[in-house]
Amino acid sequence: MDWILALLAAFNTASMATVLYDRRTKRIAPPWTRFAYSLITTELAWLWLPTQMILALLLCFAGALQSGLGLFALLVLIVSWGGLVSNIKKAFMAEQLTEEALQEELGNHYLQEITPELRHRVENHADAKEWLNPFKMQREDVEVIKDIAYGPNGVRQHLDIYRPKHLPKQGCPVLLQIHGGAWTIGTKDSQALPLMQLMASKGWICVAINYRLSPSVGFPTHLEDCKRALCWIKTQGQEYGMNPDFVAVTGGSAGGHLTSLMGLTANMPELQQDYPDVDTSLQAVVPFYGVYDVIGKMDNSSRDMFVNFLQHKVIFDTPEDNPELWDLASPVTHLRPGLPPFMMVQGQIDSLTTVAGARLFHQRLKQQDNTAVYLELLGAEHAFDTIHSPRTDAVIKGVHRFLEWSRSKHLESKQAATETKTPEAITPADQSNKDQPVAEA
């Protein structure tokens, strides 16, 4: 039994080391290894700690402490538990960090700017009943319609719809979800389920899409498929209860990259050749742990990381041979004033994307006078939001508040634009001239 206790101590110590590893230093292990090791000790720390305690207690009763190895392993294990306690504390800080990020960008009273009929739906606090069951996704008041074709290319152009069971007559605002997976793997029904179920329960319709993957296709086919899905929402979504007047987009990792490009490349004709007359502008953009600079324009230290992976596998040209294509793939090259509001979500210890890139992209967004919330989460890994946790549930409720604020601002600007302008006062001289007969030619 002592060797089992030693293995448990070794595993926990190694996983804690990956959490503490400085992501800014030179990589000494493949990022996927660090990601796999650290995820269980971050998002599931609140569950993993008591599980380890129970296992250690059972092993001790079974005789694990009868050798020096067992005693040493128990000591190491107890010390490593301090790291798990720290991770649990950081997870519970997400609620405060989310609200601070929203207030910093939108103002301390941003909730008062949400229209009253929408404000009553928002929540400020995570519910333990949700995250205590981390893998339960389906809500009773949400229905899911699966595998609807939005294009002619089979399952990779299918979408799923998450919507309230009771649809309002005026239709529901729409959240388009783009999955991640390094542009090479992933499916529409495997990511962002806590967020989509929450949004659907709050009166939104969420559309999760597949898109064609590399290396079978090269960029920008992935983006073109996302545009096609958006055009489907705009032209056919009303049949399913959607109100395409307000469409937001979200996605994580590679999906975060495509999410950003969706918000930055509205109505570019070369990306929507089959739907040239459909408006592909969006009203809000929420990328999770995305890639914002594939060529190193903002941070040259990340150039090799992305270029080495993308060229010939996702982008079928080198940066030297086709710089225009690489610029198209880099969200940072499309920044300008007048963009839809962004809410960027980034884990501080993300192993697969760069925190520096997210920070710099946010700064560039702000320099162009765009609304941009930036939420950086202490102790959060890549893909933290795929399951319920204290961190996930705090963040997705913050995303809901941001989207309702964005929707309220959109409705406000739309109403202002359609209001009848007050006629200018007519002066006595004008009235006198008006009363004179018009001379015949």
Secondary structure, DSSP 4 states (H G I P E B T S, - for coil): -HHHHHHHHHHHHHHHHHHHS-TTSPPSS-HHHHHHHHHHHHTTHHHHHHHHHHHHHHHHHTTGGGSHHHHHHHHHHHHHHHHHHHHHHHHHTHHHHHHHHHHHHH-TTGGGGS-HHHHTT--SS--HHHHTSTT----TTEEEEEEEESSSSGGGGEEEEEEESS--TT-EEEEEEE--STTTS--TTSSSHHHHHHHHHTT-EEEEE----TTTS-TTHHHHHHHHHHHHHHHHGGGGTEEEEEEEEEEETHHHHHHHHHHHSTT-GGG-TT-TTS----SEEEEES----SS-SS-GGGHHHHHHHHBTTTBSS-TTT-HHHHHHH-GGGG--SSPPPEEEEEETT-SSS-HHHHHHHHHHHHHTT--EEEEEETT--TTGGGS--HHHHHHHHHHHHHHHHHHHHHHHHHHHHHSPPPPPPPPHHHHHHHHSPPPP-
